[in-house]
Amino acid sequence: INGAMQVAQRGTSFSGVTASGTYPIDRFLFHVGSLGTWTLSQSTDVPTGQGFAKSIKCDVTTVDASPSGTDYARIDHRFEGQDLQAFCKGTSNAKQFALSFYVKSAKTGTHIVELQDADNTRFISKAYTVSSANTWEKKELIIDADTTGAFGDDNAKSLTVAWWLSAGADYKSGTLATSWVSPTSANRVVGQVNLADNTANNFFLAGVQLEVGSVATPFEHRSFGEELALCQRYFYKTQADSTFDFFSNGVAISSTLAYNGLSFPCRMRSAPTLETSGDLRNYRDGGKPITGVAINHTSTYFCVLECTSSGGGLTAGDGNLFGANNDADASVSFKAEL
């Protein structure tokens, strides 16, 4: 999902990143532990003539020339088990994984992609080489089938594909695990170069595609609308188009409280958690900012927001609109990530 890097609901640039949890674009999560400071962005630097307009850019701004022990930096993409059943993992008919992507980096040499089976705690690593500095290169990796351990047929995390950027000795002091095994930390990313040893070592990723079988086929381009809907299963952000935009409507319960209903554009993976940003208001409170927003009720397709008003100007039983309070950057987001 979002392999063409088109959708970036949370924003297009994040600076000063020193901890895990940032999505530079939807569905691609940056993990880092005590390894440099990064700026992550949706970039327009893309492979020429391949139909892409966007990529992920990872820019190290504070270097770590000698990562210690358990230090790491990587990009993850996570999959639900019910989307992986065609691999027949854990059966005698298990299929290979064909992973293709475009990469560009100033740092040549060995890089590692790792597949992590969360259901059965099994891992496999695959090395690829960045041959030419600052040049887009396509990589096609065929990864072994696994007859041990089936993916769960459900909406939980079953598989993570991880592009490693750097790692400490605890992850690379052994022998690379090129077959499916129970994880041994020292065997996970043996040979991985350190992309964090120079601020010039920008890393770009584009055109990611995972398929069943032994052949990587040309990238399947989807429309922006299709890609956005797939991403909104995991994260949905409703943001103001103007300074006094409205997000939902509802009814006042008391002079300081309104319940506002909001339907999601698609069924989310699970009942989401709430994130808010900026100045928000209950319209019937005379434009006063609200002091709090919480989820009163939620499902995978609908929620009721409990919006506490600061002005005390509501009237129980009156209709209400909930939205931005003179803030074009105000937003309400719902998160059901893996």
C-alpha positions in Angstrom: 0.0 0.0 0.0 1.3 3.4 -1.1 4.3 1.9 -2.7 4.4 4.9 -5.1 4.7 7.2 -2.0 1.8 9.3 -3.2 -0.1 9.7 0.1 1.3 11.7 3.0 -1.7 12.6 5.3 0.4 13.6 8.3 2.7 16.0 6.4 5.5 16.1 4.0 8.5 16.9 6.2 9.6 16.0 9.7 12.9 17.4 11.2 14.8 16.6 14.3 13.7 12.9 14.4 15.6 11.0 17.1 13.0 8.4 18.1 10.7 5.8 16.4 7.2 6.7 15.4 7.3 9.0 12.4 5.5 8.2 9.1 7.3 10.3 6.4 4.5 9.0 4.2 1.5 6.8 4.9 2.2 3.1 5.7 6.0 3.6 5.9 7.2 3.9 9.5 10.7 5.2 10.5 12.3 3.4 13.4 15.4 4.7 15.0 17.1 4.0 18.3 20.0 6.2 19.5 21.3 6.6 16.0 21.7 10.2 14.8 19.1 12.9 14.0 17.1 12.7 10.9 14.9 14.8 8.6 12.3 12.6 6.9 10.3 13.9 3.9 8.2 13.1 0.9 10.5 14.0 -2.0 10.0 14.7 -5.7 13.4 13.1 -6.5 12.3 10.0 -8.4 13.6 7.5 -10.9 13.3 8.9 -14.4 10.7 7.5 -16.8 9.1 5.1 -14.4 5.9 7.0 -13.7 6.7 8.0 -10.1 6.3 11.5 -8.8 7.2 10.9 -5.1 9.8 9.1 -3.0 10.8 8.9 0.7 13.9 10.8 1.6 15.9 10.0 4.8 18.4 12.7 5.6 20.7 12.3 8.5 21.5 15.8 10.0 23.4 14.7 13.1 25.8 11.8 12.3 26.7 8.7 14.3 29.9 7.4 12.9 30.2 4.5 15.3 26.8 3.1 16.3 27.0 1.2 19.5 25.4 -2.2 20.5 21.7 -2.0 19.9 21.6 1.3 17.9 19.5 1.1 14.7 17.7 3.0 12.0 15.3 1.5 9.4 12.1 1.9 7.4 9.2 -0.5 8.1 6.1 -1.5 6.1 3.6 -3.7 8.0 1.0 -6.1 6.6 -2.2 -7.6 7.9 -2.2 -11.4 7.9 -5.4 -11.6 5.9 -3.7 -9.8 3.0 -0.9 -12.4 2.9 -2.8 -15.7 2.5 -1.7 -16.1 -1.1 1.9 -16.8 0.1 0.6 -20.1 1.6 3.2 -19.7 4.3 3.5 -22.6 6.8 2.2 -25.1 4.2 3.8 -27.5 1.8 2.7 -25.2 -1.0 4.4 -22.1 0.4 5.3 -19.5 -2.2 8.3 -17.2 -2.6 8.2 -13.5 -2.0 9.2 -11.1 -4.8 10.2 -7.7 -3.5 11.1 -4.9 -5.9 11.9 -1.2 -5.2 14.0 1.7 -6.4 16.8 3.1 -4.2 19.2 6.0 -4.3 21.9 6.8 -1.9 25.3 8.5 -1.6 26.5 5.5 0.4 27.4 2.6 -1.9 27.9 -1.0 -0.7 25.8 -3.7 1.1 22.3 -2.9 2.4 19.9 -5.3 4.1 16.2 -5.8 3.7 14.6 -8.0 6.4 11.3 -9.8 6.5 9.8 -10.4 10.0 7.1 -12.9 10.6 5.3 -11.6 13.7 3.0 -14.5 14.0 5.7 -17.2 14.4 8.7 -15.1 15.3 10.7 -16.0 12.2 13.0 -13.7 10.2 14.9 -13.8 7.0 17.4 -11.2 5.6 18.4 -10.4 2.1 21.4 -8.3 1.0 21.4 -5.9 -2.0 24.1 -3.6 -3.2 23.9 0.2 -4.0 26.4 0.2 -6.8 26.6 3.8 -7.9 26.4 6.8 -5.6 23.5 9.2 -6.0 21.9 7.1 -8.8 18.5 5.5 -8.8 18.8 1.8 -9.1 16.1 -0.9 -9.2 16.4 -3.9 -6.9 14.5 -7.1 -7.4 14.9 -9.6 -4.5 13.4 -13.1 -4.5 13.0 -14.4 -0.9 12.6 -18.0 0.1 9.2 -19.6 0.7 8.7 -20.8 4.3 6.9 -24.0 5.0 7.0 -23.4 8.7 4.5 -21.1 10.5 1.3 -19.8 8.8 0.3 -16.1 8.8 -2.8 -15.5 10.8 -5.9 -14.9 8.7 -6.9 -11.7 10.5 -6.4 -8.0 10.8 -3.3 -8.2 13.1 0.3 -7.5 12.1 1.8 -10.6 10.5 4.6 -9.4 8.3 7.1 -6.5 8.4 9.4 -5.6 5.6 12.3 -3.5 6.9 14.9 -1.5 5.0 17.8 -1.1 7.3 19.9 2.1 7.1 22.3 1.5 9.9 22.8 -0.8 12.9 25.1 -1.4 15.9 27.3 -4.5 16.4 24.6 -6.4 18.3 22.7 -6.8 15.0 25.6 -7.5 12.6 28.4 -9.4 14.4 27.3 -12.9 13.2 26.4 -14.6 9.9 23.5 -13.1 7.9 20.3 -15.1 8.2 19.5 -15.8 4.6 17.0 -18.6 5.4 13.9 -18.4 7.6 14.9 -18.9 11.2 14.0 -17.9 14.7 15.8 -14.5 15.2 19.4 -14.2 16.5 20.1 -10.5 16.8 23.7 -10.8 15.7 22.6 -12.4 12.3 20.0 -9.9 11.3 21.9 -7.3 9.2 25.4 -8.5 8.8 27.3 -6.3 6.2 24.9 -3.3 6.5 26.7 -0.1 5.7 26.3 2.9 8.1 24.2 5.5 6.3 24.5 7.8 9.4 28.2 8.4 9.3 28.0 11.5 6.9 25.3 14.1 6.5 25.7 13.6 2.7 24.3 10.1 2.9 20.7 10.8 1.9 18.6 7.6 1.3 15.7 7.6 -1.1 13.1 4.8 -1.5 10.4 4.6 -4.2 8.3 2.1 -6.2 8.0 -0.6 -3.5 6.1 -3.7 -4.5 5.7 -7.1 -2.8 4.3 -10.0 -4.9 3.8 -13.8 -4.7 6.2 -15.9 -6.7 9.7 -16.0 -8.2 9.4 -13.1 -10.6 9.1 -9.3 -9.8 6.7 -7.8 -12.3 6.5 -4.1 -13.4 5.1 -1.8 -10.8 1.3 -1.7 -10.6 0.4 2.0 -10.6 -2.9 2.9 -8.9 -4.8 6.2 -8.8 -4.3 8.6 -6.0 -7.9 8.0 -4.9 -7.4 4.3 -4.7 -4.2 4.7 -2.7 -5.7 7.2 -0.3 -8.6 4.9 0.5 -6.2 2.0 1.2 -4.2 4.2 3.5 -7.3 5.5 5.3 -8.0 2.0 6.6 -5.0 2.7 9.0 -5.0 6.5 9.4 -7.6 9.1 8.6 -7.0 12.8 9.0 -9.7 15.4 8.5 -8.1 18.9 8.2 -9.5 22.3 7.6 -9.6 23.7 4.1 -10.2 27.2 5.6 -9.8 28.9 8.9 -13.4 28.2 10.1 -14.1 24.8 8.4 -16.4 22.2 9.9 -15.6 18.5 10.4 -18.8 17.1 11.9 -22.2 17.9 13.4 -24.1 16.9 16.5 -26.0 18.0 19.5 -25.3 20.0 22.7 -25.7 17.9 25.8 -25.2 20.7 28.3 -23.9 24.3 28.3 -20.3 23.0 28.1 -20.6 19.7 26.2 -21.6 18.6 22.7 -21.6 15.2 21.1 -20.6 15.3 17.4 -20.8 12.3 15.1 -18.2 11.6 12.4 -18.2 8.8 9.8 -14.9 7.5 8.4 -14.5 7.4 4.6 -13.8 3.7 4.7 -13.9 0.9 7.4 -10.8 1.2 9.5 -8.6 -1.8 10.5 -9.8 -1.5 14.1 -11.6 1.0 16.3 -9.1 3.9 16.1 -7.5 6.2 18.7 -7.9 10.0 18.4 -5.3 12.7 17.7 -6.1 16.4 17.5 -4.1 19.4 16.5 -4.7 23.2 16.5 -7.6 25.3 17.7 -11.1 23.7 17.6 -14.5 24.9 18.5 -18.2 24.1 19.0 -20.0 26.5 16.7 -22.9 27.1 19.1 -20.5 28.4 21.7 -19.9 31.6 20.0 -16.6 30.7 18.5 -14.9 30.0 21.8 -12.1 27.3 21.6 -12.9 24.0 23.1 -10.9 22.7 26.1 -10.9 19.0 25.1 -12.0 16.4 22.6 -12.3 12.7 23.4 -13.9 9.7 21.8 -17.2 8.8 23.5 -18.0 5.9 21.2 -16.2 4.4 18.3 -16.3 1.5 15.9 -14.4 0.8 12.7 -16.7 3.0 10.6 -18.1 5.7 12.9 -17.3 7.7 16.1 -18.9 10.1 18.5 -16.7 12.9 19.7 -17.2 14.4 23.1 -16.3 18.1 22.7 -16.0 20.2 25.9 -16.7 23.8 25.3 -14.8 26.6 27.1 -17.4 29.4 26.9 -20.4 27.6 28.5 -22.6 29.0 25.7 -24.3 25.9 24.5 -27.9 25.0 25.0 -28.8 21.4 25.7 -30.8 20.0 22.8 -29.5 22.5 20.2 -27.8 21.3 17.1 -24.0 21.9 16.9 -21.2 22.0 14.4 -17.6 21.1 15.3 -14.6 22.4 13.5 -11.7 24.7 13.2 -11.5 27.9 15.3 -9.8 30.4 13.0 -7.1 27.9 12.3 -6.5 26.4 8.8 -4.1 23.9 10.3 -6.6 22.5 12.8 -7.2 18.7 12.3 -8.7 15.6 13.9 -7.0 12.3 13.1 -7.9 8.7 13.7 -5.2 6.0 14.0 -5.6 2.2 13.5 -2.0 1.4 12.5 -0.5 -2.1 12.8 
